[in-house]
Each structure stands twice: as C-alpha cells, then as structure tokens.
Amino acid sequence: MLKITNRTAIPLSDIEFSAIRSQGAGGQNVNKVATAIHLRFDINASSLSPIYKERLLNLGDSRITKDGIIIIKAQQHRTQEQNKEDALNRLQELLQSVTVTPKKRKPTKPSRSARKKRLDSKTKRAQLKSLRGNVKE
C-alpha cells in the first residue's frame, strides 16, 4: 500500500512497473542491466476518490497523459530497487499535492488611510523631483 494521507492509500496492484535500460554513460553495465524504472499509474482505473481523480486530471503536469495515465521514469540511482523507491516517492508527492485544498481568495480593498498615505507619498516624491530641475536666474 502506498500511503497518501491518513485516510487514503492506494494498493501497489494499481501501479505498473517495468524495468528499462538507463540513459547516459554507465560503463560496462549500461547495455546489460535494466536499472531504470518506468512507473505507470492509471488515474481512472484506480481506487482513488472521484475528487482526487478530478484534481489530478485537471493538473497541468507533463507526466500525466491525455488518457489519464501518470508516467514517471526513475533512472537516477544505480540499482533497480532504489529507482523503484524513487519513482514511488515521486508518485506519492504528486498525489499528496492534490489532496491539499487550496484556500479561497478573499478580495480585499486598501483602507482609506492607506490610499491617503500612498497619494501623500506620491505628492512628496513629485515635489522632490521638481526641485531637481534647472535653476532659473
């Protein structure tokens, strides 16, 4: 089980792993050992609540395809187990970012005294700048 919140967790059976060869320089093992992990998580087929599914699908993340599948490629570490753990952690962070409800913005207006202070400071600044001009004789 991958724990997202205290009440929400997803079973590992919902997550599909596949081992692939890592990119870049790697010495003798680069063409022999598949250490990178490709993680696929289908949002629509998962056991997540509909609210989380909707928020995930509305996210503008490049890791989420149009079909609603999250694809994470982990190839930073040298072993397959570490890369698998890294991919799971990144999926967990993505899912946790959706569980937080954003605060609703309250429109505010500056107070009368704040507006007066702003205009007074603008007037003072304008007077200061006007004194910098050429001196007439």
C-alpha positions as CSV (number, residue, x, y, z in Angstrom):
1,M,0.0,0.0,0.0
2,L,1.2,3.5,-0.9
3,K,0.1,5.9,1.8
4,I,-1.1,9.3,0.6
5,T,-2.9,10.7,3.6
6,N,-4.1,9.2,6.9
7,R,-7.3,8.0,5.3
8,T,-6.2,7.5,1.7
9,A,-3.9,4.8,0.4
10,I,-3.6,3.0,-3.0
11,P,-2.7,-0.6,-3.4
12,L,0.5,-1.4,-5.2
13,S,-1.5,-3.6,-7.6
14,D,-2.8,-0.3,-9.2
15,I,0.7,0.7,-10.1
16,E,2.5,-0.9,-13.0
17,F,6.3,-1.1,-13.0
18,S,8.6,-2.0,-15.9
19,A,12.4,-2.1,-15.9
20,I,14.2,-0.4,-18.8
21,R,17.8,0.4,-19.6
22,S,19.0,3.7,-18.2
23,Q,20.3,6.5,-20.5
24,G,23.7,8.1,-20.5
25,A,27.1,6.9,-19.5
26,G,27.2,3.8,-17.3
27,G,30.4,1.8,-18.0
28,Q,30.2,-1.9,-18.6
29,N,26.7,-2.4,-17.3
30,V,24.9,0.2,-19.4
31,N,24.0,-2.3,-22.2
32,K,23.3,-5.3,-20.0
33,V,21.4,-4.3,-16.9
34,A,17.9,-2.7,-16.9
35,T,18.1,-0.5,-13.8
36,A,15.7,2.3,-14.7
37,I,12.1,2.0,-13.7
38,H,9.0,3.1,-15.8
39,L,6.1,3.6,-13.4
40,R,2.6,3.8,-14.9
41,F,-0.5,4.7,-12.8
42,D,-3.9,4.8,-14.4
43,I,-5.9,7.5,-12.7
44,N,-9.4,6.5,-14.0
45,A,-8.9,2.8,-13.1
46,S,-7.5,3.5,-9.7
47,S,-9.3,3.2,-6.3
48,L,-8.9,7.0,-5.6
49,S,-11.9,9.1,-4.7
50,P,-13.5,11.0,-7.5
51,I,-12.4,14.4,-6.1
52,Y,-8.7,13.4,-6.2
53,K,-9.2,11.9,-9.7
54,E,-10.7,15.1,-11.0
55,R,-8.0,17.3,-9.4
56,L,-5.3,15.0,-10.9
57,L,-6.8,15.2,-14.4
58,N,-7.0,19.0,-14.2
59,L,-3.4,19.3,-13.2
60,G,-1.2,20.8,-15.9
61,D,1.6,18.3,-15.2
62,S,3.6,16.9,-18.2
63,R,3.8,13.5,-16.5
64,I,0.0,13.0,-16.9
65,T,-1.1,11.9,-20.4
66,K,-4.4,12.9,-22.1
67,D,-5.7,9.4,-21.3
68,G,-5.2,10.0,-17.6
69,I,-2.1,7.9,-17.0
70,I,0.8,9.1,-14.8
71,I,4.2,8.1,-16.2
72,I,7.3,8.5,-14.1
73,K,10.7,7.4,-15.2
74,A,13.3,6.9,-12.5
75,Q,16.9,6.4,-13.5
76,Q,18.9,8.4,-11.1
77,H,20.3,5.5,-9.0
78,R,22.5,2.6,-9.9
79,T,20.1,-0.2,-8.6
80,Q,16.6,-1.1,-9.7
81,E,15.3,-1.2,-6.1
82,Q,16.5,2.4,-5.4
83,N,14.9,3.6,-8.7
84,K,11.7,1.9,-7.8
85,E,11.6,3.5,-4.4
86,D,12.4,6.9,-6.0
87,A,9.5,6.5,-8.5
88,L,7.1,5.6,-5.7
89,N,8.2,8.6,-3.7
90,R,7.7,10.9,-6.7
91,L,4.2,9.4,-7.3
92,Q,3.4,9.9,-3.6
93,E,4.4,13.6,-3.7
94,L,2.3,14.2,-6.8
95,L,-0.8,12.6,-5.2
96,Q,-0.2,14.4,-1.9
97,S,-0.1,17.7,-3.7
98,V,-3.6,17.2,-4.9
99,T,-5.0,16.3,-1.5
100,V,-4.4,19.8,-0.2
101,T,-7.4,22.0,-0.7
102,P,-6.4,25.5,-2.0
103,K,-7.5,28.4,0.1
104,K,-10.3,30.5,-1.4
105,R,-9.1,34.0,-2.2
106,K,-11.0,36.9,-0.4
107,P,-10.9,40.1,-2.4
108,T,-9.7,43.0,-0.3
109,K,-9.6,46.8,-0.8
110,P,-7.0,49.1,0.6
111,S,-8.2,51.2,3.5
112,R,-8.9,54.9,3.2
113,S,-5.8,55.8,5.3
114,A,-3.6,53.6,3.1
115,R,-4.9,55.3,0.0
116,K,-4.2,58.7,1.6
117,K,-0.7,57.7,2.6
118,R,0.0,56.5,-0.9
119,L,-1.2,59.7,-2.5
120,D,0.8,61.8,0.0
121,S,4.0,59.9,-0.6
122,K,3.5,60.4,-4.4
123,T,3.0,64.1,-3.9
124,K,6.1,64.4,-1.8
125,R,8.1,62.5,-4.3
126,A,6.9,64.7,-7.1
127,Q,7.8,67.9,-5.2
128,L,11.3,66.4,-4.5
129,K,11.8,65.7,-8.2
130,S,10.5,69.1,-9.3
131,L,13.2,70.7,-7.1
132,R,15.9,68.9,-9.0
133,G,15.2,70.8,-12.2
134,N,17.2,73.7,-13.7
135,V,17.6,76.8,-11.6
136,K,16.2,79.9,-13.2
137,E,18.0,83.1,-12.6
